[in-house]
Amino acid sequence: MSRGILLFIALLAAVLIPLLLGGNQTWSRLQNFPLNELLIMFGMILLCWGVNTQRLRLLLGDQCDKVGRIKSLGVVMAAEFAYCATPGGSGGPLTIMALLARNGVRPARGSAVFAMDQLSDLLFFLCALSGILIYALFQHLSERLEWLLIVSAISMFGGLLSCVVVARYHRLLIRLSGRLLVRLNVEGTTRLRWARKLLHFLAAFTDTLKLPALTLIKVFALTCVHWLLRYSVLYLALRGLGADLQWAWCFLIQMLSLSAGQFSLLPGGAGAAELTSAALLAPMVGKSTAAAAILIWRAVTYYFYLVVGGPVFLLMLGRPLLKKLMKFKQA
C-alpha cells in the first residue's frame, strides 16, 4: 500500500510542478496545441513498441520461437509499465525475465538479453552525445549548456568504462566479491548459488555477443530508431507551442532530466524529471511554454505507458507480481 501511495504522490508532484511553473497561462497553451501533432506523438510511441518488440526477438536468437510476436509485444509493454511504476525502474528487468521464463527462456538468457539491450542503449547515447559535442564546437554556447555537455560526457564515458572494466576483469571481480561475502558471513551454499547464477549469466551473455554481426547491427539500428523517436517528442511539443529550440538541446535536456529521475528513486522519476526539465527549459523558452511542453512530453512518454501498459502487465503477470515489484525496494 505504501508503494501505491508513493506512486500517487509522485504523479501528483509531476503534474503540479509544471502547473505551478506556468501559472494560469499553461492551460490556455495546452488548449491551443494542435491535436494532429499530439496524435502523431502517440503514434510514435506505438511505433517504439513495435521497434522494441523486433529488437527483443533479434536478441533472443534461436529462442525467439518460444515467444510469439504478440507475446513479445506484451513483454515490451509490460516491462515499460514496470519501469514507470517502480522506484528507479527496478521492476523493468524483473518483468522481462519473469515473462521470458514463463515462455521457456532460461533466467540466465533473459538477463543476458536485458544486459545486451542496455549495452546497446548505452552505445547509442554515447554516439548521440559525441555528435552533440561535435555540433557544439561550431555553436556559441552559454555556460549552462557547456556545463551540461561536460557532465553528460563524463557520465557516459564513465558508464562505458565501467562496462569495459567489468568485462575485462570479471573473474577478479568474482573472486573479490566472494571474499567480501565470506567476511559478511554469507553461507557457503548461498555463495555457491549466486556464483553459479553469475556464471550462467556470463555464458548466456557471451552467447548473445556471438550472434551474427548482421543481427547485432540490426539491433543497434533499431535502438537508434527507438530513441530518436522517443526523444523527438519534447522537440515536437515545443514546435507545436511555437517555440524554436534545436533538437540537440531538447535531446540533452531529456537525457539529463530522465537521469535525474532515475537517481531520485521515485517511480518513473516522477517529480524529479519535471523539476529538472523545468529548470533547464524555462530559461530558454519561457515558463508557460516550458510548463505546457513538459506536461505534453510526460503525458506521451510516461502517463501513456502507465495507462496502456498497466492492463497488459496485469493480464500477463497478475496482481501478485505487481505487489512484489512495488515492494522490491523494501526487501
ZIGIKA-V821565 format. One record per pair of residues at least 6 apart in sequence whose ideal C-beta (glycine too) atoms are under 7 Angstrom apart, sorted by sequence separation. I is the first residue (numbers start at 1). J is the second residue. If there is no record, write none. Layout:
BEGIN
i	j
I	J
I	J
END
This chain:
BEGIN
i	j
83	89
85	91
101	107
266	272
19	26
57	64
60	67
166	173
238	245
261	268
262	269
18	26
67	75
83	91
261	269
264	272
282	290
314	322
82	91
83	92
101	110
260	269
281	290
313	322
82	92
97	107
100	110
181	191
258	269
261	272
235	247
238	250
260	272
261	273
278	290
281	293
79	92
82	95
97	110
136	149
178	191
260	273
281	294
96	110
97	111
57	72
235	250
258	273
53	69
56	72
79	95
133	149
234	250
257	273
260	276
278	294
78	95
79	96
97	114
132	149
178	195
277	294
96	114
53	72
56	75
234	253
257	276
53	73
56	76
133	153
231	251
234	254
256	276
257	277
274	294
75	96
78	99
93	114
174	195
53	76
129	152
231	254
257	280
49	73
52	76
75	99
129	153
174	198
253	277
256	280
274	298
75	100
49	76
129	156
253	280
49	77
253	281
126	156
125	156
71	103
170	202
67	100
126	160
268	302
67	103
66	103
122	159
66	104
67	105
122	160
66	105
245	284
245	285
122	163
63	105
243	285
119	163
60	105
63	109
243	289
238	285
241	289
241	292
241	293
60	113
59	113
238	293
237	293
59	116
59	117
234	293
237	296
237	297
234	297
233	297
233	300
233	301
230	301
7	85
112	201
116	205
111	201
115	205
108	200
112	204
116	208
108	201
112	205
109	204
113	208
108	204
112	208
123	220
120	219
124	223
120	220
124	224
152	252
121	223
120	223
124	227
152	255
145	249
148	252
152	256
148	256
135	248
132	248
132	251
132	252
128	251
125	255
59	208
61	211
58	215
58	218
59	219
58	219
55	219
55	222
54	222
55	223
51	222
89	262
51	225
52	226
88	262
51	226
88	265
48	226
87	265
87	266
87	267
48	229
86	267
47	229
48	230
85	267
84	267
85	268
84	268
44	229
44	233
41	233
41	236
37	236
37	240
34	240
33	240
33	241
29	241
99	316
84	302
99	317
98	317
84	305
85	306
84	306
95	317
98	321
81	305
80	305
81	306
81	309
80	309
81	310
77	308
78	309
81	312
82	313
94	325
77	309
81	313
78	312
91	325
77	312
78	313
91	328
74	312
78	316
90	328
78	317
86	325
90	329
86	326
74	316
86	328
87	329
82	325
17	271
45	300
10	266
14	270
18	274
45	301
10	267
13	270
14	271
17	274
21	278
13	271
17	275
42	300
11	270
29	288
41	300
45	304
7	267
10	270
14	274
18	278
29	289
6	267
10	271
17	278
21	282
26	288
30	292
42	304
25	288
29	292
33	296
22	287
23	288
26	291
30	295
21	287
22	288
26	292
21	290
22	291
21	291
22	292
19	291
18	291
18	294
18	295
14	298
4	326
3	326
3	327
END
